[in-house]
Amino acid sequence: MKRYLVSLITLLLVLTLLTGCWSRREIENLGFATIVAIDKVEGSAEEIELSVQFAITAALSGGEQGGDGGGGSEAPVWTVSTRGKSLACAIQEMRSFVGKFPFWAHTRVIIIGEELARSGIGPAMDYFIRNRHFRHSTYVMVSEGPARDLLEVSPKLSLLPAELLAELNRMTRETSDSVSRTLLELMQSLVEEQTSELLLPLLAAHKTPVTDEASPSPEKEETAKAETESLQFIGLSVFQDDKMIATLSPTESQGVLWLRGESNRGNVVVEVPGRGLIVQRQVYGRRILRITETDGKPQAKIIIFQDGDLVEHNIDQLELSPAAIEELDSLLSAHIKAVAEDALRKIQTELKTDVIGIGERIYRLYPRLYNSLSWQEYFPTMPIEVEVKASFRRTGELLQSPLSTKYSQR
């Protein structure tokens, strides 16, 4: 009998733990936020504008397609905006008219407006970093101009704009003219003391003229003026602490990524003086950063290893002999070195910002030496050598242009 009572009491105690989820929310009460955009309110030093793009789940389940290419309907999203002195206040205001609880676990992208980025993103990003509902894999980027304007773009080949932006972030690994940054990587850059300065992709609207050949003749001229919009990365935004100080073009961005060891894919166009162009598709890239100490001062040497395939050239009578390929390797190395040194010159002498990670390496290898320096003052004049070892790995199916022999016989 005593054993029975003990078992019964134990069972009752266990049942008290099965109380359900105290923070549960029914799915019909949730609004699925896919993109969040934040801007600084013009003329206000405190207020920020929050724009959120919600997925219209009824339209998604009905199989409607986004853009004109999917039957003429727009993307199944609803974009709303509100203002507040903080993100928490703006979200609370948004809940008062949205009618659903914003659900952040499906947020794919956070876009920071350019003006807000230049004034400092630390206070605005505090909410995202603290909130447990935002995934650390959420992509973060800076817009050219107001972030809210980019939410008006309706992509043609993606059901949701968030899907397009997620794909563009993945595409940066194939082009190496920008970077992909997540909320976790942003948090690490803002929190860690000795680390390279923050780099975020720079996003802008892309407009392409469209001509409808099937249009009646009187309307053709008006149709030709129409434009369809998409989104694209146009380089990098450079930060110092939490403030954006400059932007880099795609070419400058590629040079920085070579210096950082983050360039692994993409096309490299090499000019052969007086003859034409050679295009290489990069398939491998690596960086070695060596730090030495001379007279109590650190020096750096960056060695860039890169190779890839010959995918195109327009040079007539080019026989890809071992000697010719060796010459092309030299031209390729010289081209990469020039691009990398131009990027280094800009970030070192113009921007005076260490986005390469040299200071972090010195701190880890020689902490006393690093602490004896005023790094922000020393970096712009620090001796940094760049060496490039690049080569063409394969030449494709042909050793020469398919028309070279035909044209030479004329």
C-alpha positions as CSV (number, residue, x, y, z in Angstrom):
1,M,0.0,0.0,0.0
2,K,2.8,2.4,0.9
3,R,4.6,1.6,-2.4
4,Y,1.3,2.4,-4.3
5,L,0.9,5.8,-2.6
6,V,4.5,6.7,-3.4
7,S,4.0,5.8,-7.1
8,L,0.7,7.7,-7.2
9,I,2.3,10.8,-5.7
10,T,5.3,10.6,-8.1
11,L,2.9,10.3,-11.1
12,L,0.9,13.4,-9.9
13,L,4.1,15.4,-9.6
14,V,5.2,14.4,-13.1
15,L,1.8,15.4,-14.5
16,T,2.3,18.9,-13.1
17,L,5.2,19.3,-15.6
18,L,3.0,18.6,-18.5
19,T,1.4,22.0,-18.6
20,G,1.8,22.7,-22.4
21,C,3.7,25.5,-24.1
22,W,3.1,28.8,-22.2
23,S,4.1,30.9,-25.2
24,R,2.2,29.1,-27.9
25,R,0.4,31.0,-30.6
26,E,-2.1,29.5,-33.0
27,I,-1.0,29.5,-36.6
28,E,-4.1,31.4,-37.8
29,N,-3.1,34.3,-35.5
30,L,0.4,34.7,-37.0
31,G,1.5,37.0,-39.8
32,F,4.6,35.5,-41.5
33,A,7.1,38.3,-42.0
34,T,9.5,37.5,-44.9
35,I,11.5,40.8,-45.2
36,V,12.2,43.5,-42.7
37,A,13.4,46.9,-43.8
38,I,14.5,49.7,-41.4
39,D,15.1,53.3,-42.3
40,K,15.9,56.5,-40.5
41,V,13.0,59.0,-40.5
42,E,14.0,62.1,-42.5
43,G,14.2,65.1,-40.2
44,S,14.1,63.1,-37.0
45,A,17.1,62.2,-34.9
46,E,15.3,59.5,-32.9
47,E,12.5,57.9,-35.0
48,I,13.0,55.0,-37.3
49,E,10.7,53.6,-39.9
50,L,10.0,49.9,-39.9
51,S,8.7,48.3,-43.1
52,V,7.7,44.6,-43.1
53,Q,6.6,42.4,-46.0
54,F,4.1,39.7,-44.9
55,A,3.4,36.7,-47.0
56,I,-0.3,36.3,-48.0
57,T,-0.7,32.6,-47.1
58,A,-4.0,32.3,-48.8
59,A,-2.5,33.4,-52.1
60,L,0.5,31.1,-51.7
61,S,-1.7,28.1,-51.0
62,G,-3.8,28.9,-54.1
63,G,-0.7,28.6,-56.3
64,E,-0.7,32.2,-57.6
65,Q,2.5,33.2,-59.3
66,G,4.5,36.4,-58.8
67,G,5.1,38.9,-61.5
68,D,3.7,39.3,-64.9
69,G,5.4,36.2,-66.1
70,G,3.2,34.0,-63.8
71,G,-0.2,35.1,-65.2
72,G,-0.2,38.8,-64.5
73,S,-0.7,38.8,-60.8
74,E,1.6,40.5,-58.3
75,A,3.7,38.8,-55.7
76,P,1.5,37.4,-52.9
77,V,2.8,39.8,-50.2
78,W,1.5,42.7,-48.2
79,T,4.0,45.5,-47.2
80,V,3.2,47.7,-44.2
81,S,5.2,50.5,-42.6
82,T,5.1,52.2,-39.2
83,R,7.4,54.5,-37.2
84,G,8.6,54.6,-33.6
85,K,11.5,55.7,-31.4
86,S,12.6,52.1,-31.2
87,L,11.9,48.9,-33.1
88,A,10.0,47.5,-30.2
89,C,7.7,50.5,-30.2
90,A,7.3,50.4,-34.0
91,I,6.4,46.7,-33.9
92,Q,3.8,47.2,-31.2
93,E,2.3,50.0,-33.3
94,M,2.2,47.7,-36.3
95,R,0.4,45.0,-34.3
96,S,-2.4,47.5,-33.7
97,F,-3.5,47.5,-37.3
98,V,-2.1,44.4,-38.9
99,G,-4.4,42.2,-36.9
100,K,-1.9,39.3,-36.5
101,F,1.2,38.7,-34.4
102,P,4.3,39.2,-36.5
103,F,6.1,35.9,-36.8
104,W,9.9,36.4,-37.3
105,A,11.1,32.8,-37.6
106,H,10.4,32.9,-41.4
107,T,12.2,36.3,-42.0
108,R,14.8,35.6,-44.6
109,V,16.2,39.2,-45.1
110,I,16.9,42.3,-43.0
111,I,17.5,45.4,-45.2
112,I,19.1,48.5,-43.6
113,G,18.6,51.8,-45.2
114,E,21.7,53.7,-46.3
115,E,21.0,56.8,-44.2
116,L,20.4,54.7,-41.1
117,A,23.6,52.7,-41.8
118,R,25.6,55.9,-42.0
119,S,24.3,57.1,-38.7
120,G,25.0,53.8,-36.9
121,I,23.3,50.4,-36.9
122,G,24.1,49.3,-33.4
123,P,21.0,50.6,-31.6
124,A,18.6,49.4,-34.4
125,M,20.2,45.9,-34.6
126,D,20.0,45.4,-30.8
127,Y,16.4,44.2,-31.1
128,F,17.2,41.6,-33.8
129,I,20.1,40.3,-31.9
130,R,18.2,39.9,-28.6
131,N,15.0,38.5,-30.0
132,R,15.1,34.7,-29.9
133,H,12.6,34.4,-32.8
134,F,14.9,35.8,-35.4
135,R,17.1,33.1,-37.0
136,H,20.9,33.7,-36.9
137,S,20.9,32.6,-40.6
138,T,18.8,35.6,-41.6
139,Y,20.6,37.6,-44.3
140,V,21.5,41.2,-43.6
141,M,22.3,43.9,-46.2
142,V,22.4,47.6,-46.9
143,S,20.3,49.4,-49.5
144,E,21.3,52.1,-51.8
145,G,18.9,54.8,-50.7
146,P,15.8,54.0,-48.5
147,A,15.3,50.4,-47.8
148,R,11.5,50.6,-47.9
149,D,11.7,51.5,-51.7
150,L,13.1,48.1,-52.5
151,L,10.1,46.3,-51.0
152,E,8.0,47.7,-53.9
153,V,10.0,45.6,-56.4
154,S,8.0,42.6,-57.6
155,P,10.3,39.9,-59.0
156,K,9.4,38.1,-62.2
157,L,10.9,34.6,-61.6
158,S,10.4,34.3,-57.8
159,L,7.1,33.8,-56.0
160,L,8.3,35.9,-53.1
161,P,10.8,38.8,-53.1
162,A,12.4,37.2,-50.1
163,E,13.2,34.1,-52.2
164,L,14.9,36.3,-54.8
165,L,17.1,38.0,-52.1
166,A,18.0,34.7,-50.5
167,E,19.1,33.4,-54.0
168,L,21.1,36.6,-54.6
169,N,23.0,36.0,-51.4
170,R,23.8,32.4,-52.5
171,M,24.8,33.7,-55.9
172,T,27.6,35.9,-54.4
173,R,29.5,32.7,-53.9
174,E,29.5,32.2,-57.7
175,T,30.4,35.8,-58.7
176,S,32.7,37.1,-55.9
177,D,31.7,40.7,-56.5
178,S,29.9,41.0,-53.2
179,V,29.5,39.0,-50.0
180,S,26.8,37.3,-48.1
181,R,26.4,38.2,-44.4
182,T,24.1,36.6,-41.8
183,L,22.7,38.0,-38.6
184,L,25.1,35.8,-36.6
185,E,28.1,37.2,-38.6
186,L,26.9,40.7,-38.0
187,M,26.5,40.1,-34.3
188,Q,30.1,38.8,-34.1
189,S,31.5,41.8,-35.9
190,L,29.6,44.2,-33.6
191,V,30.4,42.4,-30.3
192,E,34.0,41.1,-30.7
193,E,36.6,43.7,-29.8
194,Q,39.5,42.6,-32.0
195,T,38.1,41.8,-35.4
196,S,38.1,43.1,-38.9
197,E,35.7,46.0,-39.7
198,L,32.2,45.0,-41.0
199,L,31.4,44.5,-44.6
200,L,27.8,44.2,-45.8
201,P,26.4,43.6,-49.3
202,L,25.0,46.7,-51.0
203,L,21.6,46.2,-52.6
204,A,19.9,48.3,-55.3
205,A,17.0,48.2,-57.7
206,H,17.8,46.9,-61.2
207,K,15.9,48.3,-64.1
208,T,15.9,46.8,-67.6
209,P,14.2,48.3,-70.7
210,V,11.5,46.1,-72.1
211,T,10.2,46.1,-75.7
212,D,7.1,44.2,-76.5
213,E,7.4,43.2,-80.2
214,A,3.8,42.1,-80.3
215,S,2.5,45.5,-79.4
216,P,0.6,47.5,-82.1
217,S,2.8,50.0,-83.9
218,P,1.3,53.2,-82.3
219,E,1.9,51.8,-78.8
220,K,5.3,50.3,-79.4
221,E,7.2,53.5,-78.5
222,E,5.4,53.7,-75.2
223,T,6.0,50.0,-74.5
224,A,9.7,50.4,-75.2
225,K,10.0,52.9,-72.4
226,A,8.5,50.5,-69.9
227,E,10.9,49.0,-67.4
228,T,10.8,45.9,-65.2
229,E,12.5,45.9,-61.9
230,S,14.6,43.4,-60.0
231,L,17.2,43.6,-57.3
232,Q,20.9,43.2,-57.5
233,F,24.1,43.6,-55.4
234,I,26.2,46.4,-56.7
235,G,29.2,46.0,-54.4
236,L,30.0,46.3,-50.7
237,S,29.3,48.8,-47.9
238,V,32.2,49.4,-45.6
239,F,31.7,50.1,-41.9
240,Q,33.9,51.6,-39.2
241,D,32.6,50.4,-35.8
242,D,28.8,50.4,-36.5
243,K,28.7,53.2,-39.0
244,M,28.8,52.9,-42.8
245,I,31.6,55.2,-44.1
246,A,31.8,54.2,-47.8
247,T,30.8,51.9,-50.6
248,L,32.9,49.8,-53.0
249,S,32.2,49.1,-56.6
250,P,32.0,45.5,-57.8
251,T,35.7,45.6,-59.1
252,E,36.9,47.1,-55.8
253,S,34.8,44.6,-53.9
254,Q,36.4,41.7,-55.8
255,G,39.9,43.1,-54.9
256,V,38.9,43.2,-51.2
257,L,37.6,39.7,-51.4
258,W,40.9,38.5,-52.9
259,L,42.7,40.2,-50.1
260,R,40.4,38.6,-47.5
261,G,40.6,35.1,-49.1
262,E,36.9,35.1,-49.9
263,S,37.0,35.1,-53.7
264,N,36.4,31.5,-54.9
265,R,34.3,31.9,-58.0
266,G,33.5,34.4,-60.7
267,N,34.8,35.5,-64.1
268,V,38.2,37.3,-64.4
269,V,38.7,39.2,-67.7
270,V,42.4,39.5,-68.6
271,E,43.5,41.9,-71.3
272,V,46.2,40.7,-73.7
273,P,47.9,43.9,-74.9
274,G,47.1,44.7,-78.5
275,R,45.4,41.4,-79.1
276,G,42.1,41.0,-77.2
277,L,40.6,39.5,-74.1
278,I,40.9,36.2,-72.2
279,V,38.1,35.2,-69.7
280,Q,38.8,32.9,-66.9
281,R,36.2,31.2,-64.7
282,Q,37.7,31.0,-61.2
283,V,37.4,27.6,-59.5
284,Y,39.8,28.0,-56.6
285,G,41.1,30.8,-54.4
286,R,43.0,31.0,-51.1
287,R,44.9,33.7,-49.2
288,I,47.9,33.4,-46.9
289,L,48.5,36.3,-44.5
290,R,52.0,36.5,-43.0
291,I,52.8,38.9,-40.2
292,T,56.4,39.8,-39.4
293,E,58.0,42.2,-36.9
294,T,60.7,44.7,-37.9
295,D,62.1,47.3,-35.4
296,G,59.1,46.8,-33.2
297,K,56.6,47.4,-36.0
298,P,54.4,44.8,-37.7
299,Q,54.5,44.2,-41.5
300,A,52.2,42.1,-43.6
301,K,52.5,40.0,-46.7
302,I,49.4,38.7,-48.5
303,I,49.8,35.8,-50.9
304,I,46.9,35.1,-53.2
305,F,46.5,31.7,-54.8
306,Q,44.0,31.4,-57.6
307,D,43.3,29.3,-60.6
308,G,40.5,28.5,-62.9
309,D,39.4,27.5,-66.4
310,L,39.7,29.3,-69.8
311,V,36.1,29.8,-70.8
312,E,36.4,32.4,-73.6
313,H,38.8,34.4,-75.7
314,N,38.6,36.6,-78.8
315,I,42.2,36.4,-79.8
316,D,42.7,35.2,-83.4
317,Q,45.6,32.8,-84.1
318,L,46.2,32.0,-80.4
319,E,47.8,28.6,-80.0
320,L,47.6,27.6,-76.4
321,S,51.0,26.1,-76.2
322,P,52.7,25.6,-72.8
323,A,54.7,28.8,-73.4
324,A,51.5,30.8,-74.3
325,I,49.7,29.5,-71.2
326,E,52.7,30.5,-69.1
327,E,52.4,34.0,-70.5
328,L,48.7,34.1,-69.9
329,D,49.4,33.0,-66.3
330,S,51.7,36.0,-65.9
331,L,49.1,38.4,-67.3
332,L,46.4,36.9,-65.0
333,S,48.6,37.3,-61.9
334,A,49.5,40.8,-62.9
335,H,45.8,41.7,-63.4
336,I,44.7,40.2,-60.0
337,K,47.6,42.0,-58.3
338,A,46.7,45.3,-59.8
339,V,43.0,45.0,-58.8
340,A,44.0,43.8,-55.2
341,E,46.5,46.6,-54.8
342,D,44.0,49.3,-56.0
343,A,41.5,48.0,-53.4
344,L,44.2,47.9,-50.7
345,R,45.2,51.5,-51.6
346,K,41.6,52.7,-51.2
347,I,40.9,51.0,-47.9
348,Q,44.3,51.8,-46.4
349,T,44.9,55.4,-47.5
350,E,41.4,56.7,-48.3
351,L,39.1,54.9,-45.9
352,K,41.8,54.1,-43.3
353,T,39.7,51.0,-42.3
354,D,41.0,47.5,-41.8
355,V,38.5,45.3,-43.5
356,I,41.1,42.6,-44.4
357,G,41.5,41.3,-40.8
358,I,45.2,42.2,-40.4
359,G,44.7,43.8,-37.0
360,E,42.9,40.7,-35.8
361,R,45.8,38.4,-36.9
362,I,48.4,40.6,-35.2
363,Y,46.4,40.6,-32.0
364,R,46.2,36.8,-32.0
365,L,49.9,36.3,-32.9
366,Y,51.5,39.3,-31.1
367,P,49.0,40.6,-28.5
368,R,51.7,42.8,-26.8
369,L,52.8,44.3,-30.0
370,Y,49.2,45.0,-31.0
371,N,48.4,46.7,-27.6
372,S,51.5,48.9,-28.0
373,L,50.1,50.4,-31.2
374,S,47.3,52.8,-31.9
375,W,45.9,50.5,-34.6
376,Q,43.6,53.0,-36.3
377,E,46.6,55.4,-36.7
378,Y,49.2,52.7,-37.7
379,F,47.1,50.8,-40.3
380,P,47.1,53.5,-43.0
381,T,50.9,53.5,-43.2
382,M,51.6,49.9,-42.4
383,P,53.8,48.1,-45.1
384,I,51.6,45.5,-46.8
385,E,53.0,43.5,-49.7
386,V,50.8,41.6,-52.2
387,E,51.9,38.6,-54.1
388,V,49.8,36.6,-56.6
389,K,50.2,33.1,-57.9
390,A,47.5,32.6,-60.5
391,S,47.1,30.1,-63.3
392,F,44.8,28.6,-65.9
393,R,44.0,25.0,-64.9
394,R,42.1,23.9,-68.0
395,T,41.4,25.2,-71.5
396,G,38.1,23.6,-72.4
397,E,37.5,21.4,-75.4
398,L,39.7,23.4,-77.8
399,L,43.3,24.6,-77.8
400,Q,42.5,27.4,-80.2
401,S,39.5,29.4,-81.5
402,P,37.3,27.3,-83.8
403,L,37.5,30.0,-86.5
404,S,41.2,30.7,-86.3
405,T,42.2,28.3,-89.1
406,K,39.3,29.2,-91.4
407,Y,40.0,32.9,-91.2
408,S,43.7,32.5,-91.7
409,Q,43.2,30.8,-95.0
410,R,41.4,33.8,-96.5
